[in-house]
Amino acid sequence: MLNEVIITRGILDAYFKKLTDHLKVDVAIVGGGPSGLVAGHDLAKAGKKVALFESKLSIGGGIWGGGMGFNEIVVQEASRPLVEEFGLHPAEYEKGYFTLDSVHTAATLIARAMDAGLAIFNLIAMEDVVIRNERVAGLVLNWGAIQKLEWHIDPLTIHSRFVLDATGHPANVAATLVRKMNVKLNTSTGGIVGEKSMAADAGELQTVENTREVYPGLVVSGMAANAVYGGYRMGPVFGGMLLSGRKAATILLERLGS
Ligand code: 48H
C-alpha cells in the first residue's frame, strides 16, 4: 500500500540533496531560456558544476510561444550544426531558413542539458547578487512567487565562481548589479545601454558578439547581452540565442581555467 508520508519524505530528501549539492557551484545561470540552456549543457558536459535558476514554473523562456503564439520558431544556417547536435528537427523552409516546432525545441534543450548534468531549479528567482573582492561571486535567491507578491521574506544565498545573466530582455542580473552597486560595466556607456528596435540580421550577429564578461564574475548571454550592450532585437529567430549560449560557455570554460 502506498504510504503518503514516504512519498512526501522522498520528495523533500531528493530536493534538499539537490539543493545542498549546489550551494557552491562553478557557474550559476539565471534564466532558463535558449541561451541559458545551451550554456548550461556545454558547461555541464565539460564537467563543471552548474546550476540554473528560473523564476517561472516552466523552463524554456521565450521558446514555447514561437512567434505571436504560433508554436514554431526559425533558425538560420549558422546555427544548423548546433541544432543537429542537440537532436532538434530543422525543416528547411527556404534556403537558409529552417523551422522548428517550439514545444519539441524547448523540451529537447531541457532534456539534453539535464542529461549532460545541468541542475535546474525552477520557481526560484535571483533577487540580488553576492559581491566579494569587487566581483560577482554568487546569487541571492528567493521563491519566484514571493518576489512577485513582494512579501518581506529574507532570501537564501549560494556561491559561484561565475554568474551567467541569461534573463532575456530585462537583463535582470546586470540591472540589479548596476542599481545596487553603482558599478561601471564594460559597455560603451559604463551602464546598461538598452535594447534597440527590430533588425533581425544585425540583432542575431550582435547577440553572439555581445556575449561577454560585462563585469568581473558576470557574463551576459542572449537578449540580456543585447540589452546590456545596446543590440537590436530580432523576433522569433533563435539561432543567435543558441550560439550565444555556446559562446558564453566557451568564455566561462576559459575563465574557469579549463
Ligand atoms: C530567475 C529569471 C529572472 C530572475 C528573468 O527570455 P529568455 O528566453 O532568454 P534568452 O535570452 O535565452 O532568449 C531570448 C528569446 O527567448 C527572445 O526573447 C527573443 C529571441 N526575442 C527577440 C525579440 O525580438 O523579442 O529566457 C529568460 C528567462 C525567462 O524564463 C525568465 O523567466 C527568466 O529568464 N528570468 N529567472 N530569476 N530574476 N529574470
Boltz pocket constraint, residues with backbone or C-beta under 6 A from the ligand:
constraints:
  - pocket:
      binder: B
      contacts: [[A, 30], [A, 31], [A, 32], [A, 33], [A, 34], [A, 35], [A, 36], [A, 53], [A, 54], [A, 55], [A, 56], [A, 58], [A, 60], [A, 61], [A, 62], [A, 63], [A, 124], [A, 125], [A, 126], [A, 127], [A, 166], [A, 167], [A, 168], [A, 169], [A, 172], [A, 221], [A, 222], [A, 223], [A, 224], [A, 233], [A, 234], [A, 235], [A, 236], [A, 237], [A, 238], [A, 241]]
      max_distance: 6.0
